[in-house]
């Protein structure tokens, strides 16, 4: 199984961010982490966890680097008996708050992978996105992490902001590859309701060519494109667990959990969550809904879609796509080589 911990604190709210995060609740961090511990204790029972069952742990946000390692320590102590010896343990971090001391503290707890929210190495673009760090801080943080001894390092990039050009994005990619990373997540800017950018949707450009340009330039440098937004010589086991629809605990305000055929949603409001971390809404999923997710997730990643899951009609449609060279047809699975067409292919099969 997988575990996700949501840390809903941020130094600043990025103009594109729709995640459950806050810049004005730092006084609740200690009680929040206690509530997180309470929910995890409950989830370990719900998931009937025992002995070395957790293969990945992911700390996301928000900004996990805004919380001191000392506050994480009880949670790690609680989970340690359930973590596999080779568990992938990832934390997200922002360059401005992931100090040497914070990185060392997280490594001492057992974290072996850090994913840095860089987004760009262009200072003008960073300011426009309302990022709190400078390009140099990003380079320094990743260099520190390597010196401290983290096994795997990743960074995020964003493309299709209004000022993006091939030249700017090529510079971002070259800067990224000058650093000791083995993974990149490259996300197309999306405009979500309730974000700062939702009032100025023109900040996003509609340029499919840039998506292919970014993917091609990253692949040219030796990284495998294993999901629509993810590339690496190392492939995140936690990410792949989601795409396989494996069971995962979701702890924290705004997290999501999944067990067999049901999703679990803790409260999103920090204060409400602290008061009652076990107030969790359940959403049962039908077989058709689960199959739909497996098709969408399989076609947007290197996992593919298992033929035995599909109805006869779906197989007929998938075969048409194979004949048209839009899908790769193998004995047990269908695979998609163009992840940017994944949604259209999935909808065609499901229609």
C-alpha positions in Angstrom: 0.0 0.0 0.0 0.9 3.7 -0.3 0.7 6.6 2.2 0.2 10.2 1.3 0.5 13.0 4.0 -0.9 16.4 3.1 0.9 19.5 4.6 -1.4 22.5 3.9 1.0 25.4 4.7 2.7 27.7 2.2 5.0 30.7 2.4 3.1 32.2 -0.5 0.1 31.2 -2.7 1.1 30.6 -6.3 -1.2 32.3 -8.7 -2.0 28.9 -10.4 -2.4 26.8 -7.3 -5.8 25.1 -6.5 -4.5 22.8 -3.8 -5.7 23.0 -0.2 -3.0 25.3 1.2 -2.8 28.4 3.4 -0.3 31.2 4.1 -1.8 32.4 7.4 -2.3 29.3 9.6 1.3 28.6 10.7 0.3 28.8 14.4 -1.6 25.5 13.9 1.3 23.4 12.7 1.9 21.6 16.0 -1.7 20.6 16.7 -2.1 19.8 13.0 0.7 17.3 13.1 -0.9 15.7 16.2 -4.2 15.4 14.3 -2.3 13.8 11.4 -0.9 11.3 13.8 -4.4 10.5 15.1 -5.8 10.0 11.7 -2.9 7.8 10.6 -3.4 5.6 13.7 -7.0 5.1 12.6 -6.1 4.5 9.0 -3.6 1.8 9.9 -6.5 -0.1 11.5 -8.9 0.6 8.6 -6.3 -0.7 6.1 -5.6 -3.7 8.4 -2.0 -2.8 8.2 0.6 -5.0 9.8 4.3 -5.6 9.3 6.2 -4.0 6.3 3.1 -3.3 4.1 3.9 0.3 3.2 6.0 0.5 0.1 5.9 4.2 -0.5 5.3 7.3 1.6 4.8 10.7 0.0 4.7 14.0 1.9 3.0 16.7 -0.3 1.2 20.0 0.0 1.2 22.8 0.4 4.8 23.0 1.3 6.2 20.2 3.5 9.4 22.2 4.0 7.5 24.8 6.1 7.1 22.2 8.9 10.1 21.4 11.1 11.5 17.8 11.1 10.8 17.5 14.8 7.1 17.8 14.2 7.3 14.9 11.6 9.2 12.7 14.0 6.2 11.1 15.9 4.5 10.3 12.5 7.7 8.6 11.3 7.9 6.6 14.5 4.3 5.5 14.1 4.8 4.4 10.5 8.3 2.9 10.8 7.1 -0.7 11.7 4.9 -0.7 8.6 7.5 0.6 6.1 9.2 -1.9 3.8 12.9 -1.9 4.2 13.3 -0.5 0.7 10.4 1.9 0.9 10.5 5.0 -1.3 10.0 8.0 1.0 9.5 11.3 -0.8 9.0 14.8 0.4 8.1 17.8 -1.7 10.0 21.0 -0.8 10.3 24.6 -2.0 13.8 26.0 -2.5 13.4 29.0 -0.2 12.4 26.9 2.8 14.4 23.7 2.3 17.5 24.8 4.2 20.5 22.5 4.8 19.2 21.9 8.4 15.7 21.0 7.2 17.0 18.7 4.5 19.4 17.0 7.0 16.5 16.6 9.5 14.3 14.9 6.9 17.0 12.6 5.8 17.7 11.6 9.4 14.0 10.6 9.6 14.4 8.3 6.6 13.4 10.4 3.6 15.3 9.2 0.6 13.7 11.3 -2.2 13.0 15.0 -2.5 10.9 16.7 -5.2 11.6 20.4 -5.5 9.0 22.9 -6.7 11.2 24.8 -9.1 8.8 25.6 -12.0 11.3 27.8 -13.8 14.9 29.1 -13.7 13.7 32.5 -15.2 13.4 35.1 -12.4 10.7 37.1 -14.3 8.5 34.1 -14.8 9.0 33.0 -11.1 7.7 36.4 -9.9 4.8 36.3 -12.3 3.8 32.9 -10.9 4.2 34.3 -7.4 6.9 31.8 -6.5 8.8 32.7 -3.3 12.3 31.6 -4.5 15.0 32.7 -6.9 16.7 30.6 -9.5 19.9 30.5 -7.4 18.0 29.3 -4.4 16.6 26.4 -6.5 20.1 25.4 -7.6 21.5 25.7 -4.1 18.8 23.6 -2.5 19.2 20.8 -5.0 23.0 20.9 -4.6 22.6 20.8 -0.8 20.3 17.8 -1.1 22.8 15.9 -3.2 25.7 16.7 -0.8 23.6 15.5 2.2 23.1 12.2 0.4 19.5 11.9 -0.8 19.3 8.9 -3.2 16.8 10.4 -5.6 16.1 14.1 -6.5 13.3 15.5 -8.7 12.2 19.0 -9.8 9.0 20.4 -11.3 8.8 22.7 -14.4 5.8 24.5 -15.7 5.2 25.4 -19.4 2.7 27.3 -21.5 2.7 30.4 -19.4 2.0 33.4 -21.7 5.7 34.5 -21.9 7.1 31.0 -22.6 9.1 30.4 -25.7 11.2 27.5 -26.9 14.3 29.5 -25.9 13.1 30.1 -22.3 12.0 26.5 -21.9 15.2 25.2 -23.4 17.1 27.2 -20.8 15.0 25.8 -18.0 15.6 22.3 -19.2 19.4 22.9 -19.6 19.6 24.4 -16.1 17.6 21.4 -14.7 20.0 18.9 -16.3 23.0 20.8 -14.9 21.8 19.7 -11.5 22.1 16.2 -9.9 18.5 15.1 -10.6 17.1 11.8 -11.9 13.5 12.9 -12.4 11.5 15.8 -13.8 7.8 16.5 -13.6 6.8 19.0 -16.4 3.3 20.3 -16.1 1.3 22.4 -18.5 -0.1 25.5 -16.8 -3.8 25.0 -16.2 -6.3 27.7 -15.0 -8.4 26.4 -12.1 -11.5 28.1 -10.5 -10.7 30.1 -7.4 -7.0 30.7 -8.3 -5.5 34.2 -8.9 -5.0 33.3 -12.5 -8.7 32.5 -12.9 -9.4 36.2 -13.3 -6.8 36.5 -16.1 -7.1 33.2 -18.1 -5.1 34.8 -20.9 -1.9 34.1 -19.0 -2.1 30.6 -20.3 -1.2 30.1 -23.9 -2.7 27.3 -26.1 0.5 25.9 -27.7 0.6 22.2 -28.3 4.0 22.5 -30.0 5.5 23.6 -26.7 4.3 20.4 -25.0 6.0 18.2 -27.6 9.1 20.5 -27.5 9.5 20.1 -23.7 9.0 16.4 -23.8 11.4 15.9 -26.7 14.1 18.0 -25.2 13.9 16.1 -21.9 13.9 12.7 -23.6 16.9 13.8 -25.7 18.9 14.1 -22.5 18.2 10.5 -21.5 15.1 10.6 -19.4 12.3 8.2 -20.1 8.8 9.7 -20.6 6.8 7.3 -18.4 3.7 9.4 -17.8 2.2 12.5 -19.5 4.0 14.8 -17.0 6.8 12.6 -15.7 10.3 11.8 -17.0 13.3 10.2 -15.4 16.0 7.6 -15.2 14.3 6.8 -12.0 10.5 6.3 -12.1 8.5 7.2 -8.9 7.1 4.1 -7.4 4.5 6.2 -5.5 3.2 7.8 -8.7 3.0 4.4 -10.4 1.1 3.0 -7.5 -1.6 5.7 -8.0 -1.9 4.9 -11.7 -2.3 1.2 -10.9 -5.1 2.2 -8.5 -3.3 0.5 -5.6 -4.7 1.1 -2.1 -3.4 4.3 -0.4 -3.9 6.1 2.8 -4.6 9.8 2.5 -4.0 11.7 5.7 -4.4 15.4 6.3 -6.7 18.3 5.5 -7.6 17.9 1.9 -6.0 14.5 1.3 -7.7 11.6 -0.5 -7.5 7.9 0.4 -8.5 4.9 -1.6 -9.2 1.3 -0.4 -10.6 -1.4 -2.8 -13.5 0.5 -4.3 -14.0 3.5 -2.0 -12.4 6.9 -1.7 -12.0 8.7 1.6 -11.9 12.4 2.1 -10.8 14.0 5.4 -12.1 17.6 6.1 -10.3 20.3 4.1 -10.6 23.1 6.7 -7.5 23.1 8.9 -9.2 24.0 12.1 -12.1 21.5 11.6 -9.5 18.8 10.7 -7.6 19.5 13.9 -10.8 19.3 16.0 -12.0 16.1 14.4 -9.4 14.3 12.1 -11.7 11.2 11.9 -14.6 13.0 10.3 -14.0 11.4 6.9 -16.4 11.3 4.0 -16.7 8.1 2.0 -17.4 7.8 -1.8 -18.1 4.3 -3.1 -17.0 3.8 -6.7 -18.8 1.5 -9.2 -17.1 -1.1 -11.3 -17.7 1.1 -14.4 -16.1 4.1 -12.6 -13.1 2.1 -11.6 -12.7 0.7 -15.1 -12.9 4.3 -16.6 -10.1 5.4 -14.2 -7.9 2.4 -15.2 -8.3 3.2 -18.9 -7.5 6.9 -18.5 -4.6 6.3 -16.2 -3.2 3.4 -18.2 -3.2 5.3 -21.5 -1.6 8.4 -20.0 1.3 6.3 -18.6 3.7 3.5 -19.6 1.5 1.0 -17.6 -0.9 0.5 -20.5 -4.4 -1.0 -20.3 -4.9 -4.7 -19.6 -7.1 -6.3 -22.3 -8.9 -8.6 -20.0 -10.5 -5.6 -18.3 -12.3 -4.5 -21.4 -15.6 -5.4 -22.8 -15.9 -6.9 -26.3 -17.0 -3.5 -27.7 -14.1 -1.7 -26.1 -11.7 -4.3 -27.5 -13.1 -3.7 -31.0 -12.5 0.1 -30.6 -9.0 -0.4 -29.2 -8.2 -2.7 -32.2 -9.3 0.1 -34.6 -6.8 2.4 -32.8 -4.1 -0.3 -33.1 -4.8 -0.6 -36.8 -4.5 3.1 -37.2 -1.2 3.0 -35.3 -2.6 5.2 -32.5 -2.2 2.4 -29.9 0.4 -0.3 -29.7 -1.3 -3.7 -29.4 0.5 -6.5 -27.5 -0.7 -9.9 -26.2 -2.0 -8.8 -22.9 -2.0 -4.9 -23.0 -2.7 -1.9 -25.1 0.0 0.8 -24.9 -0.1 4.5 -25.9 3.1 6.1 -27.2 1.6 9.6 -27.4 0.5 10.5 -23.9 -0.8 13.9 -25.1 -3.6 12.1 -26.9 -4.4 9.9 -24.0 -7.7 11.5 -23.0 -9.1 11.4 -26.6 -8.1 7.8 -27.0 -9.7 6.8 -23.7 -12.9 8.6 -24.5 -13.1 6.9 -27.9 -12.7 3.4 -26.3 -15.3 4.3 -23.6 -17.9 5.9 -25.9 
